[in-house]
Amino acid sequence: MPPSERLITGLCGIPASGKSSLAQEIVRRVNQIGANGGNSEIAIYIGLDGWHLSRSTLAALPDPQEAFTRRGAHWTFSATGYLDFVSKLRVPITDSPIHAPSFSHALKDPVEDDLEVTSSHRVVLIEGLYVFLNIEPWSVAGHLLDERWFLEVDIEVARERLVQRHVKSGVTDNLEDAMLRARDNDMPSTLSWVR
């Protein structure tokens, strides 16, 4: 890439396909290779979860019960906020950092401006379910990416990982509720556009 530009890659896949784990490992290895004795990281991982709508925003929607039940569907994210972030990454690099939200599982809400893309970050890997979804404005952001990677995984393997993650993270209290959430919300939210 020219010195004034970043390489921006989107990594997508169904829930529990291993997107976060793969993205973190890629960024770790790129930073290890690219360090060349320096202290600056050249790559950074950004998770799409930071663009979840906050619980207070979901509560203000016309049907808050459905919004909370379907949290994780593409319409429960700030697609325009994500597009704004990717658009900022496309402009020539300056000394001014670009901020992105993260997601706190303890708070169950996004944390605004928690991540910082600096001028040393030449590679940005963005991971999430909808990083290049073919619905505007997601699709506009998707076309700003240099590369779009889709991580394939067996659906049953992903479903089992998802159920375990729901219980471990406290999204649900038990395996039965976790299985229902995976079946009724998480998988239908994404499988319709993956096929």
Helices and strands as residue ranges (DSSP letters): E 7-12, H 19-34, E 43-47, G 48-51, H 55-59, H 64-69, G 74-76, H 79-90, E 98-104, E 109-117, E 123-127, H 138-143, E 147-150, H 155-169, H 175-181, I 182-186, H 187-194
